[in-house]
Structure formats: C-alpha cells, structure tokens
Amino acid sequence: MKYEVLIFDADETLFDFEKSERYALEHAMKELGISYNESYHLPIYSKINETIWKELERGQITQDALKAERFRRFIDKIEVSIDANDLSSAYLRHLSDASFLLEGSYELIEALKPNYRMIIVTNGLTSVQMKRIRSSILAPFFEGVIISEEINLSKPNAAIFDYALESIQYRDKQKVLMIGDSLTSDMKGGNNAGIDTCWYNPNQKENTNGASITYEVSNFEELKQLLVSKN
C-alpha cells in the first residue's frame, strides 16, 4: 500500500462552497435591508473574496483583517451605505449555517474510510468552519479538522501540513497524499511540505503556476478508482 494518510482540502473539494457563498451573501444583504441581485452582486463579491484569500496565501493580509476588508472593498464597489463590519458579521453567521456537500463526496469518503487515515486541512475562519465542517456529516470520518485561523498557519505554508500530521502522530510523508482543488494552496502546499499531491480538477483547468502534481482527477469516481487501486 503506497498511501496510509489522506489530507483533504474542504471547500470545492468536498464541500460546495459556491453554494454556501450564494446562500450567505443573499441572506446577509437582505438582513441589512439591501435589495439583492445575485447576477450583479455575487460575481463582484466572489472576485473580491478570491483575491483577498490569495493575498492571505502570499502573507499580504491576516485572516482577522480580511473578514471586514473584503466587505469594505465590496461596499465601495456596489456603492451602498452600510457598515462593513455589520455585513461581515451577518455573512459569517449565515455562512456557518451553510454546510452543503458536493454531490458524491459523502460516498467517496465512506468508501475510503476503511483503508486510510484521513484529515481535513482548510484555509478558513474558525467561527465558520467549526460549524460547517466539524459539525458536518463528514466529520466523523476524519481524525482531525485543521482550521488555519485556529492555529495561525495557512496553506501553502508547509508548517500547517506538519501540524496536521503531528496531530495524528504520523511522520512518514512518503505515505501521505494531499487532495485538493487549489493549485496555489493545496498543490503548492503539498509541494512545500514534501508530500504527493492529487489535483481535483473538475473544470479541466490548466496548471499555470508550476505546481508539481502527482495525480490529476476530474471527478470523484476517478479519485475513488485511483485510491482503491493504490490500496
């Protein structure tokens, strides 16, 4: 057996974050009395949010600062008169309630559990991911859920992977596989940590950042076949 431990990313690998984001933004804006138009507001927010999390990966902003900063940028863009902290609080509260799985992820993890030890490592906010992920129906399958804000480390820093493995007292990196959808945090993080990587790439994106990828799959069935065959 080549691998014994699987490290999974959470959002857009196992959990449907885009659906969660849509839910949270709509309910937060309506709560604050803003007329919500998904086709207008959601693309603007999503682009800002993606940009600011990339800034976190590069060490240009802290997780605490990004909570309100992304909404300051959003409010400036849509030109409404509300407080960024109020919108941030409402959004995070609704986001923590939005634990949606990608179709097939439960069946995948259920099939893998008998043969592997598994951990989730997520770049996320503790108040959100505690409820969305640690309280989800997937949580019992995992030995640990490592949340970046909680330990003040984030992917692609190799230290978060070392922390995750240390948390389950496992040290043989040659038998560890990182599985995730992000080239910049998951694949680069695996590279930095010296572990093999599997890029979950359902949209058939091109690898444009030079990350070293051991395997690439486009759906859960391919991933299941890969890991069952390696067992």
Secondary structure, 3 states (H helix, E strand, C coil): CCCCEEEECCECCCECHHHHHHHHHHHHHHHCCCCCCHHHHHHHHHHHHHHHHHHHHCCCCCHHHHHHHHHHHHHHHHCCCCCHHHHHHHHHHHHHCCCCECCCHHHHHHHHCCCCEEEEEECCCHHHHHHHHHCCCCHHHCCEEEEHHHHCCCCCCHHHHHHHHHHCCCCCHHHEEEEECCHHHHHHHHHHHCCEEEEECCCCCCCCCCCCCCEEECCHHHHHHHHHHHC
